[in-house]
């Protein structure tokens, strides 16, 4: 009786779609794929795939990201579920969107050559298929909130970075100009950065000191009730 109740119910597909953000040359980027099958063939879309029977949603998103980037331990966060009946014209499909943050400098370039995928400046990204634009908009709102309350921006930067890079990253995420002095003072007051005895000499003759995010200190401060805020 129980089995027959299951059998008579409608079956639907479950997909995961990944909004992959990167940061390069002071611009927030998004990684998109050119669709190679109908419907919407040759149009740009998010990178995604279908949930397998032996996977949970996080496992499926991790698999999709690893397959296309070759990276593991990527910062990833679930965005929302998209379930409009007609969102996919081929089959009734529910999609769970995730956003991920990738340091483009360490992204595998060979995979970009092997797959029809490309980084776009977020502000110049093409129109996407189905409801993927809505997914990106929602992910960006969450990313902006997280950037104000959690140091996730370091996932988008190299291990060593300048204060200018850090400021430009936050300006790109928040889509606003930040006062340099106030920004530096706020980050210095958080006491979660290590200034190195190295300089980036590419920006000027004097150079700019390089910094690293002090994860050990940050997590210790969290245990003591620390609240990150910029």
C-alpha positions as CSV (number, residue, x, y, z in Angstrom):
1,X,0.0,0.0,0.0
2,X,2.8,2.4,0.9
3,X,4.7,1.6,-2.3
4,X,1.7,2.2,-4.4
5,X,1.3,5.6,-2.9
6,X,4.8,6.5,-4.0
7,X,4.3,5.0,-7.5
8,X,1.2,7.1,-8.3
9,X,2.9,10.4,-7.5
10,X,4.4,12.6,-10.2
11,X,8.1,12.3,-10.8
12,X,10.2,15.4,-11.4
13,X,13.9,16.1,-12.2
14,X,16.1,17.9,-9.7
15,X,19.0,20.0,-11.0
16,X,21.7,22.0,-9.4
17,X,22.9,25.3,-11.1
18,X,26.1,26.9,-10.0
19,X,26.7,30.7,-10.0
20,X,30.5,30.8,-10.0
21,X,32.0,34.2,-9.1
22,X,35.6,35.2,-9.6
23,X,37.6,38.4,-9.3
24,X,40.2,39.6,-11.8
25,X,41.6,43.0,-12.9
26,X,39.4,44.8,-10.3
27,X,36.2,43.3,-11.8
28,X,33.8,40.8,-10.4
29,X,33.5,37.9,-12.9
30,X,31.0,35.1,-13.5
31,X,31.8,31.8,-15.2
32,X,29.3,30.8,-17.9
33,X,28.8,27.9,-20.3
34,X,27.7,27.9,-23.9
35,X,24.9,25.4,-24.2
36,X,25.6,22.7,-26.8
37,X,22.2,21.1,-27.0
38,X,18.5,22.1,-27.5
39,X,16.5,23.9,-26.2
40,X,18.4,27.2,-26.3
41,X,21.5,25.7,-28.0
42,X,24.4,28.1,-28.4
43,X,23.1,30.4,-25.7
44,X,24.9,31.2,-22.4
45,X,23.8,29.5,-19.2
46,X,25.0,28.8,-15.7
47,X,27.0,25.6,-15.1
48,X,24.8,22.8,-13.8
49,X,23.8,19.2,-13.8
50,X,21.2,16.8,-12.4
51,X,21.1,15.2,-9.0
52,X,22.1,11.6,-9.0
53,X,20.2,9.0,-6.9
54,X,23.1,8.5,-4.4
55,X,23.8,12.2,-4.0
56,X,22.5,14.9,-1.7
57,X,22.3,18.4,-3.1
58,X,25.7,19.6,-1.8
59,X,27.4,16.5,-3.2
60,X,25.9,17.2,-6.6
61,X,27.0,20.8,-6.6
62,X,30.5,19.8,-5.5
63,X,30.7,17.3,-8.3
64,X,29.6,19.8,-10.9
65,X,32.1,22.4,-9.7
66,X,35.0,19.9,-9.5
67,X,34.3,18.6,-13.0
68,X,34.5,22.0,-14.6
69,X,37.1,23.7,-12.5
70,X,39.3,20.8,-11.1
71,X,39.1,22.4,-7.7
72,X,38.1,21.1,-4.3
73,X,37.2,22.8,-1.1
74,X,35.6,25.7,-2.9
75,X,33.5,28.2,-0.8
76,X,29.9,27.3,-1.8
77,X,26.5,28.3,-0.4
78,X,23.0,27.4,-1.4
79,X,21.0,30.3,-2.8
80,X,17.4,29.2,-3.3
81,X,15.1,26.7,-5.0
82,X,13.5,27.6,-8.3
83,X,10.4,25.6,-9.1
84,X,8.1,27.4,-11.6
85,X,6.2,24.8,-13.6
86,X,7.4,26.1,-17.0
87,X,10.9,27.1,-16.1
88,X,12.4,24.3,-18.3
89,X,10.4,23.6,-21.5
90,X,11.8,20.1,-21.9
91,X,10.9,18.5,-18.6
92,X,9.4,19.4,-15.3
93,X,12.6,20.3,-13.4
94,X,13.2,21.9,-10.0
95,X,16.6,23.6,-9.7
96,X,18.5,24.3,-6.5
97,X,21.0,27.2,-7.1
98,X,24.4,27.5,-5.4
99,X,27.0,30.2,-5.6
100,X,30.7,29.5,-5.4
101,X,33.7,31.8,-5.0
102,X,36.9,31.0,-7.0
103,X,40.3,32.6,-7.1
104,X,40.7,33.0,-10.9
105,X,44.5,33.0,-10.6
106,X,44.4,29.4,-9.5
107,X,41.7,28.3,-11.9
108,X,42.7,25.5,-14.2
109,X,43.2,27.2,-17.6
110,X,43.3,23.9,-19.5
111,X,39.7,23.2,-18.5
112,X,38.7,26.5,-20.0
113,X,40.1,25.3,-23.3
114,X,38.5,21.9,-23.1
115,X,35.0,23.2,-22.2
116,X,32.8,25.8,-23.8
117,X,33.0,28.0,-20.7
118,X,34.1,31.6,-20.3
119,X,34.6,34.3,-17.7
120,X,32.6,37.4,-18.2
121,X,32.6,40.7,-16.3
122,X,29.4,40.5,-14.3
123,X,28.2,43.8,-15.4
124,X,28.7,42.8,-19.1
125,X,27.4,39.2,-18.8
126,X,25.0,38.1,-21.6
127,X,21.4,37.2,-21.2
128,X,21.0,33.7,-19.8
129,X,18.6,30.9,-20.5
130,X,15.5,30.0,-18.5
131,X,15.5,31.7,-15.1
132,X,19.3,31.8,-14.7
133,X,19.4,35.6,-14.6
134,X,17.1,35.5,-11.5
135,X,19.4,33.0,-9.9
136,X,22.4,35.3,-10.4
137,X,20.5,38.3,-9.0
138,X,19.5,36.4,-5.9
139,X,23.1,35.0,-5.4
140,X,24.5,38.5,-5.8
141,X,22.2,39.9,-3.1
142,X,23.4,37.1,-0.7
143,X,27.1,37.7,-1.7
144,X,26.7,41.4,-0.8
145,X,25.2,40.6,2.6
146,X,27.9,38.1,3.3
147,X,30.7,40.5,2.3
148,X,29.5,42.9,5.0
149,X,29.3,40.3,7.8
150,X,31.8,37.6,6.9
151,X,35.3,37.7,5.4
152,X,34.3,35.5,2.4
153,X,36.0,38.0,0.0
154,X,39.3,36.3,0.7
155,X,38.1,33.3,-1.3
156,X,38.3,35.5,-4.4
157,X,41.8,36.9,-3.8
158,X,45.3,35.3,-4.0
159,X,46.9,34.2,-0.8
160,X,48.9,37.4,-0.7
161,X,47.1,40.7,-1.7
162,X,47.4,44.4,-1.3
163,X,44.9,46.6,0.6
164,X,44.0,48.2,-2.8
165,X,43.0,44.7,-4.1
166,X,41.0,44.1,-1.0
167,X,39.2,47.4,-1.4
168,X,38.6,47.0,-5.1
169,X,37.1,43.6,-4.4
170,X,34.6,44.9,-2.0
171,X,33.8,47.8,-4.3
172,X,33.1,45.3,-7.1
173,X,30.9,43.1,-4.9
174,X,29.0,46.0,-3.3
175,X,28.9,48.0,-6.6
176,X,29.8,51.2,-4.7
177,X,32.9,53.4,-4.2
178,X,34.4,53.1,-0.7
179,X,36.5,55.7,1.1
180,X,40.1,54.5,1.2
181,X,41.0,55.7,4.7
182,X,37.7,54.5,6.3
183,X,38.0,51.1,4.6
184,X,41.6,50.6,5.8
185,X,40.8,51.7,9.3
186,X,37.8,49.3,9.5
187,X,39.8,46.3,8.3
188,X,42.8,47.2,10.6
189,X,40.4,47.4,13.5
190,X,39.2,43.8,12.8
191,X,42.8,42.6,13.4
192,X,42.5,39.6,11.1
193,X,45.2,40.6,8.6
194,X,48.9,39.9,8.6
195,X,51.1,42.5,7.0
196,X,54.1,40.8,5.3
197,X,57.6,42.0,4.7
198,X,56.9,41.8,1.0
199,X,55.7,44.4,-1.5
200,X,53.9,44.3,-4.7
201,X,56.1,46.4,-7.0
202,X,53.9,46.3,-10.0
203,X,51.7,49.2,-9.0
204,X,54.3,51.8,-8.3
205,X,58.1,52.4,-7.7
206,X,57.5,52.5,-3.9
207,X,55.4,49.4,-4.0
208,X,52.5,48.3,-1.7
209,X,52.8,46.0,1.2
210,X,51.2,42.5,0.8
211,X,48.8,41.1,3.4
212,X,47.4,37.7,4.2
213,X,44.2,36.7,5.9
214,X,44.9,35.3,9.4
215,X,42.4,32.4,9.5
216,X,43.7,31.1,12.8
217,X,43.3,34.4,14.5
218,X,39.9,35.0,12.9
219,X,38.4,31.6,14.1
220,X,39.9,32.2,17.6
221,X,38.2,35.6,17.7
222,X,34.9,34.0,16.6
223,X,35.0,31.7,19.6
224,X,35.4,34.8,21.8
225,X,32.3,36.4,20.3
226,X,33.9,38.5,17.5
227,X,31.5,40.0,15.0
228,X,33.0,40.8,11.5
229,X,31.7,44.0,10.0
230,X,32.8,46.5,7.4
